[in-house]
Amino acid sequence: MTRRAGAVERSELVPVGAVLAPMLAGLKWSERFAAAQATELWGEVVTPEIARRARAVGVRSGELLVEVRGAVWMGHLAVLRQGILEELNARLPEGAKLRAIRLTPMRGKEGTAFESTR
């Protein structure tokens, strides 16, 4: 019996799970999803006043990205940033700790809208 070109012998077959499991582990999806929990925790960690003026929008390379409305609040959060980071990391799983919080100006109409600070 001749073998067709491109045919694979049974002994060469590998279960898909055996190939995908190490590949998926290398991508560290569980750690990335856990770090993304920080965006959800933002509102629990900061005061309601801060939550009205700043929102966590994502996690990139271990940094929580936070959009802030106004320069005054940007400065205020710069002072509070380390304490907020520590509180977030205390609530996150071990493999999902953040290394920093990056503050950026809020874009669009929400960022330019005037809001009283009283």
C-alpha positions as CSV (number, residue, x, y, z in Angstrom):
1,M,0.0,0.0,0.0
2,T,1.4,3.4,-0.9
3,R,1.2,6.4,1.2
4,R,-0.5,9.6,-0.1
5,A,1.4,12.8,-0.1
6,G,0.5,14.8,3.0
7,A,-1.0,11.8,4.8
8,V,-0.2,11.5,8.5
9,E,0.4,8.2,10.2
10,R,-1.7,7.5,13.3
11,S,1.3,7.5,15.6
12,E,2.0,11.1,14.6
13,L,-1.4,12.5,15.6
14,V,-1.4,14.6,18.7
15,P,-4.6,15.6,20.6
16,V,-5.6,19.3,20.0
17,G,-5.7,19.9,23.7
18,A,-2.1,18.8,24.2
19,V,-1.1,21.4,21.6
20,L,-3.4,24.3,22.8
21,A,-2.9,24.0,26.5
22,P,0.8,25.0,26.6
23,M,0.1,27.7,24.0
24,L,-2.8,29.2,26.0
25,A,-0.8,29.1,29.2
26,G,2.0,31.0,27.5
27,L,-0.5,33.8,26.6
28,K,-1.4,34.2,30.3
29,W,-5.0,34.9,29.6
30,S,-6.1,34.2,33.2
31,E,-3.7,36.9,34.4
32,R,-4.8,39.4,31.8
33,F,-8.5,38.8,32.7
34,A,-7.7,39.1,36.4
35,A,-5.8,42.4,35.8
36,A,-8.8,43.7,33.9
37,Q,-10.8,43.3,37.1
38,A,-9.1,46.4,38.2
39,T,-11.3,48.5,35.9
40,E,-14.3,47.1,37.7
41,L,-12.8,47.6,41.1
42,W,-12.0,51.3,40.4
43,G,-15.4,52.4,41.5
44,E,-15.2,50.5,44.8
45,V,-11.7,51.8,45.7
46,V,-12.1,55.5,44.9
47,T,-14.6,57.9,46.4
48,P,-17.9,58.6,44.6
49,E,-16.5,62.2,43.9
50,I,-13.4,60.8,42.2
51,A,-15.5,58.2,40.3
52,R,-17.6,61.0,38.8
53,R,-14.4,62.7,37.5
54,A,-12.2,59.8,36.5
55,R,-12.8,56.4,35.0
56,A,-10.7,53.3,34.6
57,V,-10.7,52.3,30.9
58,G,-8.4,49.3,30.7
59,V,-5.2,47.6,31.6
60,R,-2.1,47.6,29.3
61,S,1.2,46.1,30.2
62,G,0.4,46.1,33.9
63,E,-0.8,49.7,34.0
64,L,-4.3,50.7,34.8
65,L,-5.3,53.4,32.3
66,V,-7.5,56.1,33.9
67,E,-9.2,59.0,32.0
68,V,-9.5,62.1,34.2
69,R,-11.8,65.1,33.7
70,G,-9.8,68.4,34.2
71,A,-6.3,69.4,35.2
72,V,-7.2,70.0,38.8
73,W,-8.4,66.4,39.2
74,M,-5.4,65.1,37.3
75,G,-3.2,66.7,39.9
76,H,-5.3,65.5,42.8
77,L,-5.2,61.9,41.5
78,A,-1.5,62.1,40.9
79,V,-1.1,62.7,44.6
80,L,-3.5,59.8,45.5
81,R,-2.3,57.4,42.8
82,Q,0.0,55.3,45.0
83,G,-2.6,54.7,47.7
84,I,-5.2,53.8,45.1
85,L,-2.7,51.4,43.4
86,E,-2.0,49.7,46.7
87,E,-5.7,49.3,47.5
88,L,-6.4,47.8,44.0
89,N,-3.5,45.4,44.3
90,A,-4.7,44.3,47.7
91,R,-8.0,43.2,46.0
92,L,-6.5,41.6,42.9
93,P,-5.3,38.0,42.6
94,E,-1.5,37.4,43.0
95,G,-0.8,37.0,39.3
96,A,-2.7,40.1,38.3
97,K,-1.0,42.9,40.4
98,L,-0.7,46.2,38.7
99,R,2.6,48.0,38.5
100,A,1.3,51.5,37.9
101,I,-1.7,53.8,37.2
102,R,-1.5,56.0,34.1
103,L,-3.6,59.1,34.1
104,T,-4.7,60.7,30.9
105,P,-7.1,63.5,30.0
106,M,-10.6,62.5,29.3
107,R,-11.5,62.7,25.7
108,G,-14.7,63.9,24.0
109,K,-17.6,65.9,25.4
110,E,-17.4,64.2,28.8
111,G,-13.9,65.4,29.2
112,T,-14.6,69.0,28.3
113,A,-17.9,69.4,30.2
114,F,-17.8,71.8,33.1
115,E,-18.6,70.2,36.4
116,S,-18.7,72.1,39.7
117,T,-16.1,70.9,42.2
118,R,-18.4,71.7,45.2
